[in-house]
């Protein structure tokens, strides 16, 4: 039985909504593809056993010197020349230094593996079923033949072909080149008329690795701009990224700075102990053979020839003294002290939810003098929630049902048809889009979605997706006369100077980019009036007040003009519908953590996607300004 269609918005006005017309894989076909081509999970890196890690810790240069000293001490103790206590002490120091380090690293490795598994549970948006149901599935569940929705900011989860629209992709993780590559659909799409559908039993993926193929997408690359539908052709270790991951899994860990310094120290100790041992041995022999014989060479000769056993015993004593000097020179407590201190600090960090895989990583953390932090998801919780809508007259509405009906219709249409996310009216789940898009659509959660029976009355003419460079997104639509008859408020009765009236475009983005181009505003009665300087100034003051609270502002506008030919050119003659306030709550530990870092002498920096420090709470902004280290996205490029 074919699955029931997913309820979407009034029309398919963006990539996600048009994608629901495609035919995806059925559950039975997903199982068949997984059995035939494998899953999309990458094998975890090989993990060392406890005994392998313990064996590896004995490769430390100081430990090797201690083991040599232990062997010599036990040998001397066996012949009664040295005490057993010295050997036992060295043995205990070696055991503590190696066992404590191994135990700490082994336990933290278990925690790290669990954390990696949790972090690897990334969800992707897939189209499955005859009528294109949209599902959020784990990345491991992707199979060959799946249709996936991609948008700016997404990581490509598998290798495949782009089927719709165009994308700008960053493949630097695979090729090392930072330049963005433009990806276009192939001239002969497998979904075109006469082609083979990916759900067909005769579908066979064509796998060719060409990083510069304008239609090929590769796992590990990042979508920097655009939206599109991808056909999966390779998964798991069959992808170029999967093969690279397998090769890199066999690499050897390089030594940390502390390990390098300890290696140098061990060499220096060895040299000094050898020199000291040689000098002690020679000094003892010089005393026995020369000084004690009255500085007489004839007496020395007689001593060596007439009492050879005594002379030999003196030589053995000299060698014993030299060995003792070597053993004494070895700092047997140093490796033990380092292991204990690093292990204690590792546990302290773990109690603060900071996981350190290797003990030597504590040294790096302890050497920090400059720390940069991202805002969204790091200093904040990374969960955007709609808080209120501010109109051009500075009126604020926390709930959409409080908005006057004429304006509410425009707001609902603007949000629902200008946002790549869709909402399931049965469950309330929002799929697709980034966190900001989902927060925008969440504002309408208390309103029923626009009817899904008017498909075809709105046609998508052009789409410009959001990225951090242009800071706005837009869709250009063509509205049917019948739709305008049912929703006359969408005509907006604009003045003739506003445009030719044949197009309806929705533009949303950063206020500093769009507000200068807003000449008009939509009133509570659904009329279009000029946005006069008084209303503009009042709105700017209101937005500044909201921004100081740490809320993000998204300007919602419409226009009857065509979108500019260049994607990065901002549309003109915009009508202001409203300003949506979106909040991303600050983590309660962020400000104390920054203060503690600065109190410890660690200079803190802030990474922002804009040149201004907008959308920061006042207290956090104060700290960040004091740090005087702010790196914008433009500077990073």
Protein Blocks (a to p, Z undefined) as FASTA:
>chain_A
ZZddddddfbdcbfklmmmmpccddfklmmmmmmmnopabdcddddddfklmmmmmmmpm
klmmmmmmmmmmmmmmmnopacfklmmmmmmmmmmmmmmmmmmmmmmmmmmmmmmmmmmm
ccddddedjkopacdddfklpcehiacdddehiacfbdcddfbhcddddfklmnopabdc
dddddfbdfkbghiacfkbmkbccdddddfkbckbccehiacfbdcdddddfbgcjlbmk
lmmmmmmmmpccdddfklmmmmmmmmmmmmmmmmmmmmmmmmmmmmmmmmmnoopaklmm
mmmmmmmmlmmmmmmmmmmmmmmmmmmmpcfklmmmmmmmmmmmmmmmmmnopacfblkl
mmmmmmpcbdcddfehplmnoiacdfbdcdfkopacfblklpcfklmmmmmmmmmmmccb
dcdfknopaeejifklmmmmmmmmmpccddfklghjaccfbdcdddfklopacddddddf
klmmmmmmlnoopafklpnolaccdddddfklmmmmpmbdcdfkopacdddfklmmmmmm
mmmmmmmnopacddddddfbdcdfblklccehiacfbdcdddddddfklmmmmmmmmmno
pacddddfbfbfghiafklmmmmmmnopacdfklmZZ
